[in-house]
Amino acid sequence: MFPQALLRKVIVQVLRLYPSVPLNSRAAVKTTVLPTGGGPNGTAPVYVKKGTAVGYGVYIMHRRKELYGSDAEAFRPERWDPNVKNEVDLKNIGWGYLPFNGGPRVCIGRKYPLACSCSSLKVPSRGICPPRSLVRNHQTRADV
Ligand code: HEM
């Protein structure tokens, strides 16, 4: 594995286990229903009245075993390698990986810190650090 490719995965992994914004919230601008998250098993819809604040824990979500497998707590950068077989396929992790949030208010500087970290560590960087699939996902969400 090339060092810069490994470094990219290390940074992505650090932001998974130790997200800089571990808790976040939004207020509903209109009454809506979240498809899941309610009921005793968390599988029932949730009614959200206009004006209600909804908090979400990125730190906790990034450690969920349903999303990342039984080794979710492990620092294992190679889990982001598309050639490595994981218990849970991370190819479509989508909204399960949110260090920069998503949607219309996604972090506009999301590509910059990762690219800079690579160069400040004196590892030649070929472009943007996070796996391209993740960057693509976030760009898509910004357009929602
Ligand atoms: C590892 C570094 C960074 C992380 C983890 C990070 C994370 C985030 C997160 C989670 C948000 C969404 C906050 C929210 O909506 O509640 C955000 C927003 C934002 N970030 Fe970053 N960020 C990083 C670096 C940067 C850099 C380097 C810049 C600028 C060069 C930047 C500029 C912004 C701006 C302007 C917003 C507000 C976007 C908006 O509300 O429309 N961020 N960031």
Residues whose N, C-alpha, C, O or C-beta is under 5 A from the ligand:
A	BS01	HEM	S20 V21 N24 L98 P99 F100 N101 P104 R105 V106 C107 I108 G109 Y112 P113
